[in-house]
């Protein structure tokens, strides 16, 4: 009798484990998802977003299975000086200015690709931009990670002029402040310095972010 009770208990436990695993299937697991630690916010050239800002997120559940049709949201609300373009040049993505979010849905392989078009204001202290990890990435309401927003057009949200010399001066100013501003960490090494200015210089030189928004930036 004792053996039968043990077997019944074991079967019950196994059944509960299967039910729990089934319930969790299809729920995003942050540890299994592919996502960036930096998001480059870029401009455009002749209506084409700068490809240096392109990245892909892959959403998976606890079983490492890709989740199709998962709604992925990039929440820039904490990136206080960064402004998204109201038009993202990709009809599969939706911008919501009041919440500073950009969203879309994964494909059948659980993948979604973004190129975030926008700019910064690069306000002086005490209202200057945030440091690291101001972008919250969510999948079906689950936060799957945080990313730092690095912005090439440092003053475009004020002047709408694309990447040019004044943006490099803004990066220099951030570097000289002795503080860490994520917007200027264009080489993604968590330290501001000459390499970041060179990245902005190259961007201005190759002309891939020579323009800002075709319409307007979010307020």
Buried (B, 14 or more C-beta within 10 A) or exposed (E): EEEEEEEEEEEEEEEEEEEEEEEEEBBBBBEBBBBBEBBBBBBBBEEEBBEBBEBEBBBBBBEEBBBBEBBBBBBBEBBBBBBBBBBBBBEEBBBBBEEBBBBBBBBEEBBBBBBBBBBBBBBEEEEBBBBBBBBBBBBBEBEBBBBBBBBBBBBBBBBBBBBBEBBBBBBBBBBEBEEBBBBBBBBBEEEBEEBBBBBBBBBBEEBBBBBBBEEBBBE
